[in-house]
Amino acid sequence: MPQATKVRYLIDAKGGTFTVRAFATGMLSAFGHNPTIAIPDLRGEIQFASDTLEDASLRMVIQAASLVVTDDISAKDRQEIERKMHDEVLEADAFPEIIYECPRVSSVRKMGDGSYSVSLDGELALHGVTRSQPVAARVTLKGDRLRATGEFSIRQSDYEIRPVSAAGGTVKLKDELKLSFDISARKQE
């Protein structure tokens, strides 16, 4: 039986969005800020046999120092949040890359014409810690484009990250972060 041809897609960082949402907690959380953070500098590759997503693999690399706050806040507040995020939370100088690798999807279910429900069980390397990270996605194939959408959560403490606090500890960020993605990739010849 002939082996299926592998196809390769490269993630187009400008063709989608990937965001992190943090939530305030603590005594003054009603006045706190629930920051939304964009991940603009990501690159990656998706490979699978041309006739199925069953053997798909994914590798994605994010530059930690590229994360930016997207909320409508003052330049001073934005600068302070981003400084804390890069220097104190992510420690981007020591851990410059955030990597998600999934050598094989755990399940694929065809939803309709070119649309699939995919479960990934890869590993997320963040802040010097690598842990198993399941991700569910809806994948659509159309022409030479692939689009993947979904969301998942992580706990900062799982990656030895202490959630940030402000205003003398009266406003803190919750341990859990919600990540949402709508990314696209282009087939390589």
Salt bridges, closest charged atoms under 4 A:
ASP12 OD2 - ARG145 NH2 3.70
GLU45 OE1 - ARG8 NE 2.56
ASP55 OD2 - LYS6 NZ 3.59
ASP71 OD2 - HIS33 NE2 2.98
GLU80 OE2 - ARG83 NH2 2.91
GLU88 OE2 - ARG83 NH1 3.29
GLU91 OE2 - HIS127 NE2 2.57
GLU97 OE2 - ARG43 NH2 3.48
GLU101 OE2 - ARG59 NE 3.07
ASP144 OD2 - ARG186 NH1 3.06
ASP158 OD1 - ARG155 NH2 3.16
GLU176 OE2 - LYS178 NZ 3.80
ASP182 OD2 - ARG147 NH2 2.63
